Amino acid sequence: MPFLLLGFSPDRAISSSSLSNEFMKVQLAKLKADQEKSGKKAEHKENFKKVAALWKTA
């Protein structure tokens, strides 16, 4: 149940847009942190494309 992983209550109705927004927010932050650790410049536009592709397969 993905909503439990994102911290949502199972009693609350969840729209797919809120799930995708939460997924994007979390994954973009992770990707940015990983890039900063490795010394790469975090390009938001490119990162957004990568995370959007991950959402398609999630």
CYANA upper distance limits for C-alpha pairs under 8 A (distance plus 0.5 A):
  1 MET  CA      5 LEU  CA      7.62
  2 PRO  CA      6 LEU  CA      6.97
  3 PHE  CA      7 GLY  CA      6.85
  3 PHE  CA      8 PHE  CA      5.70
  3 PHE  CA      9 SER  CA      7.77
  3 PHE  CA     10 PRO  CA      7.49
  3 PHE  CA     14 ILE  CA      8.49
  3 PHE  CA     19 LEU  CA      7.96
  4 LEU  CA      8 PHE  CA      6.08
  4 LEU  CA      9 SER  CA      7.38
  4 LEU  CA     10 PRO  CA      7.56
  6 LEU  CA     22 GLU  CA      7.87
  6 LEU  CA     23 PHE  CA      8.44
  8 PHE  CA     12 ARG  CA      7.97
 14 ILE  CA     18 SER  CA      7.27
 14 ILE  CA     19 LEU  CA      7.75
 15 SER  CA     19 LEU  CA      7.16
 16 SER  CA     20 SER  CA      6.66
 17 SER  CA     21 ASN  CA      6.53
 18 SER  CA     22 GLU  CA      6.59
 19 LEU  CA     23 PHE  CA      6.54
 20 SER  CA     24 MET  CA      6.54
 20 SER  CA     55 TRP  CA      7.77
 21 ASN  CA     25 LYS  CA      6.65
 22 GLU  CA     26 VAL  CA      6.67
 23 PHE  CA     27 GLN  CA      6.46
 23 PHE  CA     55 TRP  CA      8.00
 24 MET  CA     28 LEU  CA      6.28
 24 MET  CA     48 PHE  CA      8.34
 24 MET  CA     51 VAL  CA      6.95
 24 MET  CA     52 ALA  CA      7.79
 24 MET  CA     55 TRP  CA      8.26
 25 LYS  CA     29 ALA  CA      6.78
 26 VAL  CA     30 LYS  CA      6.82
 27 GLN  CA     31 LEU  CA      6.58
 27 GLN  CA     51 VAL  CA      6.98
 28 LEU  CA     32 LYS  CA      6.53
 28 LEU  CA     47 ASN  CA      7.13
 28 LEU  CA     48 PHE  CA      7.35
 28 LEU  CA     51 VAL  CA      7.14
 29 ALA  CA     33 ALA  CA      6.62
 30 LYS  CA     34 ASP  CA      6.66
 31 LEU  CA     35 GLN  CA      6.67
 31 LEU  CA     47 ASN  CA      7.61
 32 LYS  CA     36 GLU  CA      6.64
 32 LYS  CA     42 ALA  CA      6.20
 32 LYS  CA     47 ASN  CA      8.21
 33 ALA  CA     37 LYS  CA      6.67
 34 ASP  CA     38 SER  CA      6.88
 35 GLN  CA     39 GLY  CA      6.69
 35 GLN  CA     40 LYS  CA      5.57
 35 GLN  CA     41 LYS  CA      7.16
 35 GLN  CA     42 ALA  CA      6.54
 36 GLU  CA     40 LYS  CA      6.19
 36 GLU  CA     41 LYS  CA      7.17
 36 GLU  CA     42 ALA  CA      7.32
 42 ALA  CA     47 ASN  CA      7.92
 43 GLU  CA     47 ASN  CA      6.58
 44 HIS  CA     48 PHE  CA      6.42
 45 LYS  CA     49 LYS  CA      6.94
 46 GLU  CA     50 LYS  CA      6.89
 47 ASN  CA     51 VAL  CA      6.69
 48 PHE  CA     52 ALA  CA      6.48
 49 LYS  CA     53 ALA  CA      6.78
 50 LYS  CA     54 LEU  CA      6.94
 51 VAL  CA     55 TRP  CA      6.75
 52 ALA  CA     56 LYS  CA      7.05
 53 ALA  CA     57 THR  CA      7.43
 54 LEU  CA     58 ALA  CA      6.61
